[in-house]
Amino acid sequence: MNTEGSTFWSIWREASPAKPAVEHSLDDWNHELNNNLLSAFLTSRAIFPHMRESGGGAIINFARAGLSQANMLAYNCAKAGVEALTRTLALEGRDSAIRVNAVAPGLVDTASIIAAMKPKDLKRWAKREDIAETVVFLASPAAAGITGQVIAVTGAGL
């Protein structure tokens, strides 16, 4: 499972403050693509041959739920790249029983996000347990027929 980029809010707020696209530096761009897309690629590339030799497996990446947002250019592009990477690797792994999917969390009730956003109501937010259960399912034999999919886990906050 590729969990790189899953601590988005705390990392993003420190390293890539929200700003218009034309104000993004190359460092901002590289940070987000390295943290989210490059890490998923390198992790998948490293494990793929071992999975092929051992008869298959499951790779689970982390994308994002919802539409792109303004002032988050590099992050938006990186997560779109994770979706493309997931689907491409699923196609390349299907004959070797390698399933590749992604979980796309919406707003999740983590301490860092709650502290940063100070929401009034968490009832509609996804719970960490929801994300974990989705990952466990995708890694299990029960998901043997699922590959190349991005599963949004948004709680009631579509």
Order of alpha helices (4+ residues) and beta strands (2+ residues): alpha-alpha-alpha-beta-alpha-beta-alpha-alpha-beta
